[in-house]
Amino acid sequence: MEKSIESIWKQGFLNSDALVAPKLNNLYNQKSIHVIDKFKRMFKINLIAIVVGSILFLGISFLIGIPWMGIGFFLTLSVIVIVNRRLSRGLAKIDKSESSYHYIKAFDNWMKQQVSVNSLMARFYYPLFFLSILLGFWQQLGEAVTNKLVLNYPGIDLIFGVPLFLIIGVVLMMVLLSYFGARIYIWDLKVVYGGVLRKLDEIIADMEELRK
C-alpha cells in the first residue's frame, strides 16, 4: 500500500497532466520558471553590459593613446558576445509547457553546454586580454623601457626591438592563463550567477530525491 501511494505521488510530481499532487507540481513549476527567468534576465543584461563596455573602452583607449588595448578587448569581447548570443537561442527553445522536472533539466543541460563552450573559449580570451593590456602599455612605455634596459645591460638580446626575456615572460604568462583559463571562468561564473545556480542545484536535488 505504501509503495503504491509513493508511486502515485511521484507520478503526480513528474507528470504535469496528472490529477494528483497538483500543488506540488505548481510549486516546482513556479520555482523552475522563476529561477530560469531570473538567469535569462541576468544573462541578457550581462551581454548588453559587455557590448556597451567594450565600445566605451574602445573609444577611451584611442583618446588616451592606447588603441591596441582597446582594439584587443573589443575584438575579444565581441567574439564572446556573438558565441553566447548563439547559445542563447537554445535557451529560448526550452519548452515551459513541459513538467517542472523536464523543464529545469533541459535548462541544466543547456547550462552545462554553455559552461563547456565558455570554458574552452576562456583558455584563449584570458591570454588575449593579458596581451592586449601589455600592448596598450607598451605603446606608451615600451621605447623608454627598452632604452633603459639597453643602457643598463648593453648585451641584452632584442627581437624586433623588444628584450627577449620580456617576450619569454609574456609567453609563459599567456601559457599559464591558458592553462588556468577554464578555472578562472568558473570562478567568474560563480561570482556573477552563483546565487541563481545554487538555487537551481537545490531544486534539482529536491526533484531527484522525489524520483528515488
C-alpha positions as CSV (number, residue, x, y, z in Angstrom):
1,M,0.0,0.0,0.0
2,E,2.8,2.4,0.9
3,K,4.6,1.6,-2.4
4,S,1.5,2.4,-4.4
5,I,1.0,5.7,-2.6
6,E,4.6,6.6,-3.2
7,S,4.4,5.8,-6.9
8,I,1.2,7.8,-7.3
9,W,2.9,10.8,-5.5
10,K,5.9,10.6,-7.8
11,Q,3.7,10.3,-10.9
12,G,1.8,13.4,-9.8
13,F,5.1,15.2,-9.4
14,L,6.6,14.2,-12.7
15,N,3.6,14.4,-14.9
16,S,2.1,17.8,-15.4
17,D,-1.2,16.3,-16.7
18,A,-1.7,14.1,-13.6
19,L,-4.5,15.0,-11.2
20,V,-2.6,14.0,-8.1
21,A,-0.3,16.4,-6.1
22,P,-1.3,19.5,-8.2
23,K,0.0,21.9,-5.5
24,L,3.4,20.2,-5.6
25,N,3.5,20.4,-9.4
26,N,2.5,24.1,-9.3
27,L,5.1,24.9,-6.6
28,Y,8.0,23.4,-8.6
29,N,6.8,24.8,-11.9
30,Q,6.8,28.3,-10.3
31,K,10.2,27.8,-8.8
32,S,11.7,26.5,-12.0
33,I,10.3,29.3,-14.1
34,H,11.3,31.9,-11.6
35,V,14.9,30.7,-11.4
36,I,15.4,30.3,-15.2
37,D,13.7,33.6,-16.0
38,K,16.0,35.3,-13.5
39,F,19.0,33.7,-15.2
40,K,17.8,34.8,-18.6
41,R,17.4,38.4,-17.5
42,M,20.9,38.4,-15.9
43,F,22.4,36.7,-18.9
44,K,20.9,39.3,-21.3
45,I,21.9,42.2,-19.1
46,N,25.4,40.8,-18.8
47,L,25.8,40.6,-22.6
48,I,24.4,44.1,-23.1
49,A,26.9,45.4,-20.5
50,I,29.8,43.7,-22.2
51,V,28.8,45.3,-25.6
52,V,28.4,48.8,-24.1
53,G,31.5,48.5,-22.0
54,S,33.7,47.3,-24.9
55,I,32.5,50.1,-27.2
56,L,33.2,52.7,-24.5
57,F,36.6,51.3,-23.6
58,L,37.5,51.2,-27.3
59,G,36.7,54.9,-27.6
60,I,38.6,55.8,-24.4
61,S,41.6,53.8,-25.5
62,F,42.0,55.9,-28.6
63,L,41.6,59.1,-26.6
64,I,44.4,58.2,-24.1
65,G,46.7,56.8,-26.6
66,I,46.5,53.0,-26.0
67,P,44.4,51.9,-29.0
68,W,45.9,48.4,-29.2
69,M,44.5,47.7,-25.8
70,G,41.0,48.9,-26.7
71,I,41.0,47.1,-30.1
72,G,42.2,43.8,-28.4
73,F,39.5,44.0,-25.8
74,F,36.8,45.0,-28.2
75,L,37.5,42.2,-30.7
76,T,37.8,39.5,-28.0
77,L,34.7,40.6,-26.2
78,S,32.8,40.8,-29.5
79,V,33.6,37.1,-30.1
80,I,32.4,36.2,-26.6
81,V,29.1,38.0,-27.1
82,I,28.5,36.5,-30.6
83,V,29.1,33.0,-29.3
84,N,26.9,33.4,-26.3
85,R,24.1,35.1,-28.3
86,R,24.0,32.0,-30.5
87,L,24.0,29.8,-27.4
88,S,21.1,31.8,-26.0
89,R,18.9,30.6,-28.9
90,G,18.9,27.1,-27.4
91,L,17.9,28.7,-24.1
92,A,14.9,30.3,-25.8
93,K,13.8,27.0,-27.2
94,I,13.3,25.3,-23.8
95,D,9.6,24.4,-23.6
96,K,7.9,25.8,-20.5
97,S,4.9,23.5,-21.1
98,E,7.0,20.5,-20.0
99,S,6.8,19.2,-16.5
100,S,8.8,21.2,-14.0
101,Y,11.4,18.4,-13.8
102,H,11.9,18.1,-17.6
103,Y,11.9,21.9,-17.9
104,I,14.6,22.5,-15.4
105,K,16.6,19.5,-16.5
106,A,16.6,20.9,-20.1
107,F,17.9,24.2,-18.7
108,D,20.5,22.4,-16.7
109,N,21.7,20.5,-19.9
110,W,21.8,23.9,-21.7
111,M,23.8,25.4,-18.9
112,K,26.4,22.6,-19.0
113,Q,26.8,23.2,-22.7
114,Q,27.2,26.9,-22.2
115,V,29.8,26.4,-19.4
116,S,31.7,23.9,-21.6
117,V,31.9,26.2,-24.6
118,N,32.8,29.3,-22.5
119,S,35.4,27.3,-20.5
120,L,37.1,26.3,-23.8
121,M,37.0,29.9,-25.0
122,A,38.4,31.2,-21.7
123,R,41.6,29.3,-22.5
124,F,42.1,31.7,-25.3
125,Y,40.5,35.0,-24.3
126,Y,42.2,35.5,-20.9
127,P,45.7,35.3,-22.6
128,L,44.4,37.7,-25.2
129,F,43.2,40.1,-22.6
130,F,46.6,40.0,-21.0
131,L,48.3,40.5,-24.3
132,S,46.1,43.5,-25.1
133,I,46.9,45.1,-21.8
134,L,50.6,44.7,-22.4
135,L,50.4,46.1,-25.9
136,G,48.5,49.1,-24.7
137,F,51.1,49.9,-22.0
138,W,53.9,49.1,-24.4
139,Q,52.7,51.8,-26.8
140,Q,53.2,54.3,-24.0
141,L,56.2,53.0,-22.2
142,G,57.9,50.4,-24.5
143,E,60.5,52.6,-26.0
144,A,61.6,54.1,-22.7
145,V,61.7,50.7,-21.0
146,T,63.8,49.2,-23.8
147,N,66.2,52.2,-23.9
148,K,66.8,51.9,-20.1
149,L,67.4,48.2,-20.3
150,V,69.8,48.5,-23.2
151,L,71.6,51.3,-21.3
152,N,72.0,49.2,-18.2
153,Y,72.6,45.9,-20.0
154,P,74.3,46.6,-23.3
155,G,74.5,42.9,-24.3
156,I,70.7,42.3,-23.9
157,D,69.1,40.3,-26.8
158,L,66.4,42.1,-28.7
159,I,63.7,40.8,-31.1
160,F,62.1,43.5,-33.2
161,G,63.3,46.0,-30.6
162,V,61.8,44.1,-27.6
163,P,64.0,42.4,-25.0
164,L,64.0,38.7,-25.4
165,F,63.5,37.9,-21.7
166,L,60.3,40.1,-21.7
167,I,58.9,38.2,-24.7
168,I,59.7,34.9,-22.9
169,G,58.0,36.2,-19.8
170,V,54.9,37.2,-21.7
171,V,54.6,33.9,-23.5
172,L,55.0,32.0,-20.2
173,M,52.3,34.1,-18.6
174,M,49.9,33.6,-21.5
175,V,50.5,29.8,-21.3
176,L,49.6,29.9,-17.6
177,L,46.5,31.9,-18.3
178,S,45.5,29.5,-20.9
179,Y,46.1,26.5,-18.6
180,F,44.0,28.1,-15.8
181,G,41.5,29.9,-18.1
182,A,38.7,27.4,-17.5
183,R,39.1,27.7,-13.7
184,I,39.1,31.5,-13.9
185,Y,36.0,31.4,-15.9
186,I,34.2,29.1,-13.5
187,W,35.2,31.4,-10.6
188,D,33.9,34.4,-12.6
189,L,30.6,32.5,-13.4
190,K,30.1,31.8,-9.7
191,V,30.6,35.5,-8.8
192,V,28.0,36.7,-11.3
193,Y,25.5,33.8,-11.3
194,G,26.3,32.0,-8.1
195,G,23.0,32.6,-6.3
196,V,20.9,31.5,-9.3
197,L,23.0,28.4,-9.9
198,R,22.8,27.4,-6.2
199,K,19.0,27.7,-6.3
200,L,19.0,25.6,-9.5
201,D,21.0,22.9,-7.8
202,E,18.7,22.9,-4.8
203,I,15.6,22.5,-6.9
204,I,17.1,19.7,-9.0
205,A,18.3,17.9,-5.8
206,D,14.8,18.1,-4.4
207,M,13.3,16.7,-7.6
208,E,15.9,13.9,-7.8
209,E,15.1,13.0,-4.2
210,L,11.4,12.7,-5.1
211,R,12.3,10.5,-8.1
212,K,14.0,7.9,-5.9
